Amino acid sequence: MSLLLGHYFKKLEKNACAFYHDGRLPFAPNFIIADHQRLFSGFNDFHKPEQYSRYIFFAAFIQMLGRHHKKFDDIQQDIEITWAGKSKSLAPVRIIGEHGWLPRSGYQICTQGSNSRRKKLFTLDEPKLPQFITIDDVKEARDLSSELYDHCTPEIFRSLGLPDHFYLVALQTGDDFNLKYSDTDFTQFYNQENSSQKVAQAIADYLDTNRASPDDTFIFCPHPRARDISLKLQRKDCISHSIDPRLSFRDLARTPNCMGVISINSNAIHESMLLEKNVFTLGSLLYTRENSPFGTSLKEFFERCKRKELPSRYYDYLNFVIQEQCSVSELFDWRMWRRLLDEAIASNTQP
């Protein structure tokens, strides 16, 4: 797979991507590929799965534009195509790509920024679904079986002695761009020294103070890039995830012992919804905090978990998430890009 992708991108760069020094495309010089030199010189990174999506996003756009650039000839102003939107804009209008939600291999494509910075967010005024959507419908529509891959045997669970009931806390890294725009007090730790540790400890302290019952137990699951955190827990029944390195977040969320999942605004929330788990975000995600489909009260979340009752807008939000991302095949559709560009130009969007 890596060799095939590497060969494809080398051929693409040689034949169609002789960039000008500033990232402009010769066949459409008002389109700028942000950070193009680093992007297309990183073929040795193809052993890293997280690199695939980023390369494919840009390659699909370049191939699409190479074939259909006449459809965009009337656009005169500079347009930047970038990833994640962390860097300063190089043009008055930009299109931002980012990893999708369900499945993760899909894409968010927007003009202002990903997740909570998106122009279109879920609101509680959003129309309810005309008919009930089931989790099986979602999995079938988006081929999400791989998102729930069970790679942990029952024997491991039995040997661990997990609590009969627990709440799973999905921790994030301190450099997570979602954290910066979470609209919470946790944003103060973004990109600080040892920020992942500080964020994790702050969440642990918050939940320890705001638990609904002294019997509530939390398992804190670190992000794969920040497994070395060490939490100082006031109560012994809060458990740091030093249980077993073979256990992933999905393994723990899948167990019937897991009553619900809490996070600031991690995509782990969406993955947990595929398991029909009660979820709660401490910050904004694809909605402002006041428009959260999961409510704004941690106390009510704990009560719902104990009643095994999902919030009324659960499936409406899940449907919104699925409809608001695109697949790899859609990246090659010039009509989608034209629609996005027309919207961006009309509002002259620049994050």
Helices and strands as residue ranges (DSSP letters): H 2-16, E 24-25, E 28-33, H 36-39, G 43-47, H 49-68, G 69-72, E 79-83, E 93-99, E 107-110, G 115-117, H 135-142, G 145-148, H 154-160, E 166-170, H 177-180, G 185-189, H 195-210, E 218-221, G 224-226, E 239-240, H 249-254, E 258-263, H 268-273, E 278-281, G 289-291, H 298-307, H 314-323, G 329-332, H 334-347
